Amino acid sequence: MITKVLEVDNHTVTMYFILLGFPTRPAFQLLLFFVFLATYLLTLLENLLIILAIRSDGQLHKPMYFFLSHLSFLEMWYVTVISPKMLVDFLSQDKSISFNGCMTQLYFFVTFVCTEYILLAAMAFDHYVSICNPRRYPVIMTSQLCGTLAGGCRFCGLMTAMIKMIFIARLHYCGLPQINHYFCDISPLLNVSCEDSSQAELVDFFLALLVTAIPLCIVVASYAIILTTILKIPSAQGCQKAFSTCASHLTVVVLFYSTTLFTYARPKLMYAYNANKVVSVLYTVIIPLLNPIIYSLRNREVKAALKKTILCRGSGPQGDGTFSS
């Protein structure tokens, strides 16, 4: 076996990690490979169709669908950070990942998770403006503001991941540590560090609190005001239309926030890795698969645009690349 550690200044420095993944029988590993491969390819296809449908149909050149296309683009990369390595490990006896590869995977994973937290909050704000201030909606939700919000989400995600990585990557991981997970995540990495990781844990906790708490407060506040406004709508048809507008996004928010908070908001001593891996599959594999389905099933405009895109019957009225109310 090739040595995967390096001796530097009388200290053994880790060059590789071992991802334990899902230790099962070979036959079941093969079954898991095909299941996760089909899920991964279907996720890419669904989100790509959402993006193409929104770009090609002028009726969807609105802020709500602009953010939805960004969410689909984000989740295509989100699953691509995790799935290819996981699929390779299902078929390989060598489940090692290089130190640089592990840190790269962790960096992009944290970037996309943090970006999605903030992007979902931006989408909640968009729903709040459209329902609570419909007359001012075209004035407030301009293409410039939407672009700024989308760019701000990405910037916050990148900066959060960069600060976390500065503290995590400089830790020493002695020997050939085994990570009881199917990808490089923060808590499993901190648990195999052979030096005091309290500073990195504190920074991770503080940034995680900012990235989750602030967007969550925006989402809760937005929907509290939306609910109050909807209850004041006199017509049943108006109430139903308003609820329908928010239902898809609220479902996605509940699924994503609940599964990620269950994983990352628990005390370290209560961290049950096997249960955590199952929950992690939900937000790294299942939710990106379900999100396009949730949005398309609850939205007639998206369903119509997807039908045009899939059947190649044209894209309807062409937009000019700007948003309309």
BATI-819966 format. One record per atom (N, C-alpha, C): residue in one letter; x, z, y. Coordinates in steps of 0.02 Angstrom, whole numbers, plus 50000, padded with zeros to 5 digits. Layout:
<sites>
AXZY
...
</sites>
This chain:
<sites>
M500425000049940
M500005000050000
M500445000050062
I500244996050113
I500624995650174
I500525002050214
T501055005050239
T501005011050280
T500655009450345
K500165013450362
K499775012150422
K499845017750473
V500415021150472
V500565026150521
V501265024850548
L501415027550606
L502035026350639
L502335032950662
E502975033850651
E503305040050671
E503605039150740
V503385043150788
V503625042850856
V503765049950880
D504405051250897
D504605057850922
D504385063450875
N504515062350810
N504355067250759
N503605068550751
H503195064050779
H502465064650771
H502205058350737
T501755059250691
T501455053550657
T500875050950700
V500945044750722
V500455041650765
V500025036750725
T499385037350732
T498925033150695
T498925025950721
M499005021250676
M498935014150694
M498285011250668
Y497965014650620
Y497345012250590
Y496885018150577
F496245016750575
F495745021550553
F495405018650490
I495075022950452
I494675020850395
I493945022250411
L493535017050412
L492815017850422
L492475018750355
L492205024650343
L491905026050277
L491255022150267
G490905020650321
G490305016650316
G489765019750273
F489475015750228
F488955018050182
F489225017950111
P489505023450088
P489805023550020
P489275023249966
T489185017449937
T488705016549882
T489025012149828
R488645010649777
R488885006349723
R488984999249748
P489444995449717
P489584988649739
P488964984149742
A488524984749693
A487924980549692
A487484982049753
F487434988449772
F487034990249830
F487384988149895
Q488044988349894
Q488424985949952
Q488274978549965
L488224974649911
L488074967549918
L487364966649945
L486894970649922
L486214970349947
L486194972050021
L486544977350041
L486574979250111
L486874973750153
F487374970350126
F487694964850163
F487184959450181
F486784957350132
F486304951950145
F485744954350191
V485534960650184
V485004963250228
V485244963550300
F485844966250311
F486104966950378
F486314960150407
L486534955650365
L486704948950389
L486074945350414
A485544945750375
A484914942550396
A484654945750460
T484714952350465
T484484955850525
T484884953750585
Y485544953250577
Y485984951350632
Y485834944250656
L485784939550610
L485654932550629
L484964931850661
L484474935450635
L483804935150664
L483784938150734
T484164943450744
T484204946550810
T484504941750861
L485044938450842
L485344933450886
L484854927850903
L484514925450852
L484034919950861
L483464921950907
E483174927750894
E482614930150935
E482804930851009
N483354934151021
N483564935351090
N483774928851125
L484074924351087
L484254917851115
L483624913951135
L483114914151092
L482484910751108
L482154913651170
I482184920251177
I481914923551237
I482264920951299
I482924920551297
I483314918251355
I483144911051371
L483134906751320
L482984899651330
L482284898651357
A481804902451331
A481114901751354
A481044903751427
I481374909151447
I481334911451516
I481674906551563
R482244903951542
R482614899351585
R482254892651592
S481904890451540
S481604883751541
S480904883551570
D480554889151572
D479874889251596
D479854892051667
G479654887951715
G479634889951784
G479154895751798
Q478624896351757
Q478154901751766
Q478464908651751
L479024908651717
L479354914951700
L479934916551746
H480004912851800
H480534914251848
H480314919751895
K480224925551867
K479994931551903
K480474937251887
P480494942351931
P480954947951919
P480884951151851
M480264952151827
M480164955451763
M480504951651707
Y480444945051707
Y480754941051655
Y481494939951666
F481704940351729
F482414940251744
F482764946151710
F482474952151717
F482764958051685
F482704957551609
L482154954751585
L482074953951512
L482604949351483
S482774943951519
S483294939451495
S483974942951494
H484094947151543
H484714951051544
H484734955951486
L484164958951470
L484124963551414
L484274959951348
S483994953951340
S484124950051280
S484854948051275
F485144945851331
F485854944051331
F486284950051313
L486114955751342
L486484961951328
L486454963751255
E485874963151224
E485794965251155
E486114960351105
M486184954051125
M486554949351082
M487284951651074
W487584953751129
W488264956151126
W488304963151097
Y487784967051110
Y487744973951086
Y487794974151010
V487404969950976
V487424969850903
V488054966450877
T488344961750917
T488944958150895
T489554962750895
V489544967850936
V490094972650936
V490124976550870
I489534977850841
I489494982150782
I489454978250717
S489014973250714
S488824970250650
S489374966450613
P489774962150645
P490274958350606
P490754962750566
K491014968050597
K491474972450562
K491114976150506
M490504978250518
M490104981650467
M489984977050408
L489824970650421
L489694965850367
L490324964650326
V490894964050358
V491524963150322
V491664969050277
D491534975150302
D491674981150262
D491224981750200
F490634978750202
F490204978850144
F490514975050085
L490924969950100
L491214965750048
L491944967250034
S492244971550074
S492964972750068
S493114979850044
Q493644980350005
Q493894986949984
Q494284990250041
D494594986150081
D494984988750138
D494534989450199
K494334995650214
K493874996950269
K494244999550330
S494874997650336
S495265000050393
S495114995950455
I495234998950512
I495184995650577
I495774998050619
S496114993550652
S496704995350691
S496504999950748
F496995003650773
F496865008150830
F496605004250889
N496944998650906
N496714994550962
N496024991550950
G495904989450888
G495254986650871
G494704991850877
C494854997950856
C494365003450860
C494205005050933
M494735005550974
M494625007151045
M494255001451081
T494404995251062
T494054989551092
T493314989651074
Q493174990851010
Q492474991350988
Q492114996951024
L492435002751029
L492125008351063
L492005006951136
Y492485003651169
Y492415002151241
Y491804997751254
F491734992351217
F491174987851229
F490514990951207
F490534994951153
F489924998251131
F489665002951186
V490115007151213
V489915011751266
V489675007951328
T490015002451344
T489824998351401
T489104995951394
F488944993151336
F488274990251326
F487734995551322
V487895001251291
V487395006751287
V487235009351356
C487765010751396
C487655013351463
C487295008251507
T487475001951500
T487144996651539
T486404996251521
E486244997051458
E485534996551437
E485135002451464
Y485435008451465
Y485095014251494
Y484875012651566
I485345010051606
I485215008851677
I484765002851686
L484844997751644
L484424991751650
L483694993451635
L483564997651586
L482874999751572
L482575003551630
A482985007351666
A482745010851726
A482575005851781
A482995000651789
A482854995451838
A482204991751822
M482084990651758
M481464987351737
M480854991851751
A480934998351743
A480395003051759
A480245002951833
F480775002551874
F480675002051947
F480304995651965
D480464990151932
D480124983851944
D479374984451928
H479204987651873
H478504988651855
H478154993151907
Y478514998151930
Y478225002651981
Y478044998752044
V478494994552068
V478364990752129
V477794985852118
S477784982452061
S477274977352049
S476574980252044
I476514986452018
I475854989452009
I475654993752068
C476124997452095
C475965002152149
C476014999052219
N476404993852226
N476474990452291
N476434982852282
P475874980452254
P475834973252238
P475894968652298
R475654970752356
R475694966552415
R476404965752441
R476804970952433
R477494970752457
R477984968652402
Y477724967552342
Y478154965852285
Y478614959952298
P478354954252325
P478814948552337
P479344950152390
V479184954552436
V479654956352489
V480194961052463
I479984965752420
I480464970652394
I480894967752338
M480574964852287
M480934962452229
M481164955252239
T481624954352286
T481894947752299
T482424946052246
S482614939652244
S483134937552197
S483794941052211
Q483924942452276
Q484544945852294
Q484554953052267
L483984956552273
L483954963352249
L484004963452172
C483664958852139
C483684958652066
C484394957352042
G484744952552075
G485434951252057
G485884957152068
T485764960752123
T486154966752138
T486034972252087
L485404973152068
L485244978252017
L485564976551950
A485514970251930
A485804968151866
A486564968951867
G486874966851923
G487604967651929
G487804974951932
G487394979051965
G487544986151968
G487504989451900
C487024987351859
C486964990051791
C487604988651751
R487834982451755
R488444980551718
R489054984251744
F489104984851810
F489684988251840
F489694995651819
C489114999051821
C489095006051801
C489275006851728
G489035002251686
G489205002551615
G489945001651603
L490244996751637
L490964995451629
L491385001451653
M491205004251711
M491595009751739
M491525016051697
T490915017351672
T490815023251630
T491235022751566
A491225016851535
A491615015851474
A492355016351488
M492585013751545
M493295013951561
M493545021051570
I493145025151606
I493355032151617
I493375035951551
K492865034951509
K492865038251444
K493465036251402
M493625029751403
M494175027351361
M494855029951384
I494925031251448
I495555033951474
I495715040651440
F495195044551429
F495295051151399
F495305050951323
I494935046351293
I494895046151220
I495495042551190
A495715037051220
A496245032951192
A496925036451193
R497005041251239
R497665044651244
R497725050651197
L497195052251160
L497235057651111
L497655055451052
H497945060251017
H498335058750956
H497885059550895
Y497915054550852
Y497545054650789
Y498055054250733
C498205059850702
C498765060250655
C498575057350587
G499095054650554
G499005052050486
G498565045750486
L498125045450436
L497665039850428
L496945042650427
P496675044250486
P496035047750489
P495455043550461
Q495005046950427
Q494415043850401
Q493815045450447
I493505040150472
I492935040950517
I492295040150476
N491905045450473
N491295045350433
N490735041750471
H490835035350481
H490355031150517
H490495023950499
Y490045019350521
Y490155012250507
Y490415008550567
F490535012150622
F490875009250679
F491225014850717
C491645013050764
C492015018050803
C491565020850858
D491345027050848
D490925030450896
D491305036450923
I491065039150978
I491445044351014
I491515050750974
S490955053650953
S490985060050918
S491395059950853
P491295054950810
P491725054650750
P492465053950767
L492635050350820
L493335049750840
L493605056350864
L493235059850906
L493465066250932
L493555071350876
N493165070750823
N493205075550768
N493825074450725
V494125068550727
V494725067350686
V495365067650728
S495305069550791
S495895070350833
S496285076550811
C496945076150812
C497355081750790
C497625085750849
E497325085050907
E497505089250965
E496875091351000
D496945095651048
D496375098351085
D496025092651123
S495395091551106
S495015086151137
S494475088651185
S494545094951206
S494025098051248
S493945094351314
Q494505091951343
Q494455088451407
Q494075081851398
A494235078251345
A493885071951332
A493155073251318
E492995078651282
E492305080351267
E491925082051331
L492245085651377
L491935087551440
L491775081351483
V492265076751487
V492165070651525
V491605066451493
D491615065951427
D491095062151392
D490405065251405
F490355071851402
F489725075251412
F489475074151484
F489915074851533
F489715074151603
F489475067051617
L489855062051594
L489655055051606
L489025053251568
A488965055751506
A488355054451467
A487745057451502
L487845063351532
L487295066651568
L487075062451627
L487565059751664
L487395055551722
L487035049151700
V487315045851649
V487055039351628
V486365039851595
T486225045551563
T485575046351530
T485065049851574
A485275055151608
A484805059251646
A484515055551707
I484955052351745
I484725048951806
I484245043151789
P484445038551745
P483955033251726
P483315036051695
L483375041251655
L482775044151625
L482305047051677
C482595050251728
C482185052951783
C481835047251820
I482185041751830
I481885035951864
I481315033151823
V481415032651757
V480895030051713
V480275034651714
V480395041151706
V479835045951704
V479465046051770
A479835046151826
A479515046151892
A479115039751903
S479405034051884
S479065027651894
S478415027451855
Y478435029451792
Y477835029051751
Y477325034551768
A477555040051796
A477085045151819
A476675042351878
I477015039051924
I476665036051982
I476225030251959
I476495026251911
I476105020551885
I475465022951852
L475515028251812
L474925030951778
L474405033351828
T474645036851880
T474185039251932
T473835033451966
T474215028051980
T473935022252013
T473435018651968
I473595017951904
I473155014551857
I472485018151850
L472505024851849
L471895028751841
L471435028051901
K471715025851957
K471305024852017
K470995017852022
I471205013351977
I470935006551977
I470215006651954
P469745004151994
P469035004751976
P468815000551916
S469094994551909
S468864990151855
S469244991351790
A468884991051735
A469194991951669
A469684986351654
Q469524980251677
Q469964974551666
Q470624975451702
G470594978151763
G471204979351801
G471634984551768
C471324989851742
C471694995051706
C472044992251645
Q471664988251607
Q471944985351546
Q472534980751561
K472474976851614
K473014972351633
K473644976251653
A473544981651691
A474114985751712
A474444989151653
F474034991951608
F474314995051548
F474694989951506
S474424983951499
S474744978751460
S475414976851489
T475474976851555
T476094975151588
T476654980051570
C476464986451564
C476964991651553
C477074993351479
A476604991551436
A476614993951366
A477254991951330
S477454985551337
S478044983151300
S478674986851322
H478764987351388
H479364990651414
H479374998051395
L478805001251401
L478775008351384
L478925009551310
T478695005151267
T478845005651195
T479595005051182
V479905000151215
V480634999251208
V481005005251234
V480795007951291
V481125013851320
V481085019751273
V480485021051245
V480405026751200
V480835025951138
L480855020051109
L481255018851049
L481995019851063
F482245016851116
F482965017051131
F483185024051152
Y482815027051198
Y483005033651223
Y482955038951169
S482435038851129
S482335044051079
S482885043851026
T483055037851002
T483555037450950
T484265039050976
T484425036651035
T485095038051062
T485165045351083
L484645048251113
L484695055251132
L484715059751071
F484375057851018
F484415061750956
F485125061950930
T485485056450938
T486165055950913
T486665059450958
Y486595058651023
Y487135060851068
Y486975067251107
A486365069651105
A486185075551145
A486165081951105
R486415081751043
R486405087751002
R487085091351005
P487085097950995
P487715101550993
P488165098950937
K488815099350948
K489285096550900
K489245099950832
L489115106550832
L489085110250769
L488485108150727
M487975105250759
M487385103050722
M487435095750702
Y488015092750714
Y488095085550704
Y488115084050629
A487575081150602
A487535079350531
A487685071950525
Y488275070250501
Y488495063350502
Y488065058650461
N487865060750401
N487465056250360
N486795054650392
A486475059750419
A485845058550454
A485975054450517
N486535055850550
N486705052250612
N486805044850599
K487105043050543
K487215035950527
K486545032250519
V486065035650488
V485415032550479
V485085031350547
V485105036250591
V484815035550657
V485195030250698
S485845029950689
S486255025050725
S486055017950706
V485855016950643
V485635010350622
V485025008150662
L484605012950680
L483995011350718
L484165008250785
Y484625011350823
Y484745008750890
Y485305003450893
T485695002750841
T486204997450841
T485984991150804
V485484991750760
V485274986050719
V484534984550726
I484114989650716
I483394988550712
I483074987350780
I483234991550829
I482914990850895
I483084984150929
P483714981750927
P483834975050955
P483444969550920
L483284970650856
L482864965850819
L482134966250841
L481894972350855
L481194973350871
L481024971650944
N481494972650990
N481344971751061
N481044964951078
P481344959351055
P481034952851071
P480324952251042
I480224955050982
I479564954850951
I479064958850993
I479264964751015
I478824968951055
I478624965451120
Y479104962451153
Y478954959051216
Y478534952851206
S478664949051153
S478294942851143
S477584944051119
L477484949351079
L476814950851053
L476344953351107
R476624956851157
R476204959951208
R476144955751271
N476434949851272
N476444945951334
N476264938751320
R475704936551348
R475464929751335
R475934924551364
E476224925951423
E476664921051455
E477294919951413
V477564925351386
V478164924751344
V477994921051280
K477424922651249
K477214919251188
K477124911751199
A476814909951256
A476704902851270
A477374899351282
A477824902551318
A478484899451331
A478894898851268
L478854903851224
L479204903551160
L478934897851117
K478274897051118
K477974891751078
K478214884851102
K478254884051167
K478504877751195
K479234876651175
T479624881951179
T480334881451163
T480444879751090
I480084883251045
I480174882250973
I479934875350952
L479364873250978
L479064866850958
L479344860950997
C479784862351044
C480114857051084
C479604852451117
R479094855451147
R478574851551180
R478664851451256
G479274852651278
G479394852951349
G479384860151372
S479564861151432
S479634867951458
S479124869551512
G478614865351521
G478114866851572
G478404865651641
P478104868551692
P478334867751760
P479034870351768
Q479464866651797
Q480154868551806
Q480234872551870
G480604877751866
G480744881951926
G481364879551961
D481474882752017
D482054880952057
D482604886152052
G482524890752002
G483034895851992
G482914902052032
T482354902252074
T482194908152112
T481614911652079
F481454917552105
F480914921552077
F480294920552119
S479734920652084
S479094920452119
S478694926552100
S478234928352142
S477854934352128
S477284932952079
</sites>
